[in-house]
């Protein structure tokens, strides 16, 4: 009897600075190494889609999960704060499915990172610190989608993203940025009263202070490992 073939998922993490891919098995374990290219600038759909197709070349997979930096509804990208405005109302799931000839599901990138990091117990908040600031909220493992806290006011009339995004880190320096992250954690805890806070994204590695007992840093690879969860209910 032939051995049953396992379903393999191509996980794609689209960021303002980089596009990453990895193939996962049915349990979410990596089958391939993580491959990465810089996000094309300007970050318009066509060159970014071409980059994803190029990264997928030579890989075996049956379906695709995509994390996108913005609000996503039914596979359509509705906002595009850290990529080109041509992404607004773009049917990413359909177009990428046509390019890769596989079924595609798309979710907010912070939501996907959270799916790869959370324990599934209580109220869990995920904040991603990268080109921008993303967020995802989960209650007993169930996603409350499209939170987008990065665009809410934080302090001095600025949003979380304006104070903590990559541009702010480069302008203010790591010391001041860390002070702001400390204040942001206190603000978010009062706002959400979460049980656990997960800090991810490419700039989480610059956190240089002791975190509260209910906060932890999660590896950037969580943004890919969460891709398997998009298919669990199917």
Buried (B, 14 or more C-beta within 10 A) or exposed (E): EEEEEEEBBBBBBBBBBBBBBBBBEEEBEBBBEBBBBEBBEEBBBEEBBEBBEEBBEEBEBBBBBBBBBBBBEEBBBBBBBBBBEBBBEBBBBBBBBEBBEBBBBBBBBBBBBBBBBBEEEBBBBBBBBBBBBBBBBBBEBEBEBBBBBBBBEBEEEEBBBBBBBBEBBEEBEEEEBBEBBBBBBEBBBEEBEBBBBBBBBBBBEEBEEEBEEBBBBBBBBBBBBBBBBBBEEE
